[in-house]
Amino acid sequence: MCLAVPTKVVTVEGNVATVDVQGVQAQVRLDALGEEVRIGDYLLVHAGFAIRRLDPEDAQETLALLDELLAGEPPASEAGPPPA
């Protein structure tokens, strides 16, 4: 299973964009997307490639839902081992 989180484009240089999610930035390839990408767009990324551009409202809704799901959850390092 793959989980893709909306990432916001902060720079575009040729077929490479720098994206940000919660302050973490990464470079992603745009070759597989097949459409123009601009600063401020939201993308879904898999294995370093942008696979879909998202509507900004959908991206914000998804990010809010993820924040809600993670609220109150202890960090993985503090959660202890999974139940047997």
WODA-V90235 format. One record per pair of residues at least 12 apart in sequence whose ideal C-beta (glycine too) atoms are under 8 Angstrom apart, sorted by the first residue. I is the first residue (numbers start at 1). J is the second residue. Records with the same first field share a line. If there is no record, write none. Layout:
I=J ; J
This chain:
2=46
4=44 ; 45 ; 46 ; 51 ; 52
5=21 ; 44 ; 62 ; 63 ; 66
6=21 ; 42 ; 43 ; 44 ; 54 ; 58 ; 59 ; 62 ; 63
7=19 ; 20 ; 21 ; 26 ; 28 ; 42 ; 43 ; 44 ; 45
8=20 ; 21 ; 40 ; 41 ; 42 ; 59
9=37 ; 38 ; 39 ; 40 ; 41 ; 42 ; 43
10=25 ; 39
11=39
12=30 ; 37 ; 38 ; 39
15=29 ; 30 ; 31
16=28 ; 29 ; 30
17=30 ; 37 ; 43 ; 50
19=43 ; 45 ; 50
26=45 ; 48
27=48
28=43 ; 45 ; 48 ; 49 ; 50
29=48 ; 49 ; 50
30=49 ; 50
31=49
32=49 ; 50 ; 51
33=49 ; 50 ; 51 ; 52 ; 53
35=53
37=50 ; 53
40=56
41=53 ; 54
42=54 ; 55 ; 56 ; 58 ; 59
